[in-house]
């Protein structure tokens, strides 16, 4: 054997003879077979497993895509021979090419969610801000297009490299789909499947240009702002009560009983009587409204709209029968001058006296507004 033949044989031993890839990561989408500085030998075996595709790139262009199976690069039964120009030196010459293995399986348990609330107009609650999250499954539908548009020349490309871009596209389509479907906030929970299918169809319109396809899309939860949830809870409570008018009478009677049982001393008794008078006035209004309704016979009672939800209520009602909101702003007398003030006011608009409760400097017991002595230890207030 000549020196030239020995050198040729040693060089041939460096050529790649088996091209295959086993994925042990679970999230790798594209893997470039390490052929840098090496050549593919004529007669080499290409093994493409199920849920894989092998993409040959020659001189910077996608030359061929191989589906699952076993192939022999021997110059007769492989379509790649008609596309690669490296065979111009004869079938005994090796050729250089980049080989990319593409995972065509379904990548499951992919997560999406709104980083900021999505503002929408709702028929029941007006403008609301929604947050949502869920999951989806993804697969590479067109391996060559995915390499051209997304993976590029990366030696290894995983789901983490594209997850952020996919999330932004999904949130955009989610907001658009909710706006088009116009589903009331109260009915969202019963429409998760329909919303998911609508969004999946719109997403695939965008992902298709990247060689991707969303096979499953799930909406796990759509949450409302706390104030809207509180209003929904209040509406559910009012619906469970049935007759809101009788419920208000019952609450007024309980408040009057509690005020009569107050034994906090002179100041406490005065506060209790004041609360009793206020509640008594409310009861008088409620009972007076019923008496007026009875005296009116068959005539329709006057109604006023609720300032919160717009529901028509009987004139004189203190609370809305639909949402439970107050129909008017309650007023209380000033602890010093007796002027009528808005309930919850901290200072009197007439004399400037503080309306907040104070604590005894001796025993730290809570004092009623305007109290001169502590009902617990008798200490004089400042």
Order of alpha helices (4+ residues) and beta strands (2+ residues): alpha-beta-beta-beta-beta-beta-beta-beta-beta-beta-beta-alpha-beta-alpha-alpha-beta-alpha-alpha-alpha-beta-beta-beta-beta-beta-beta
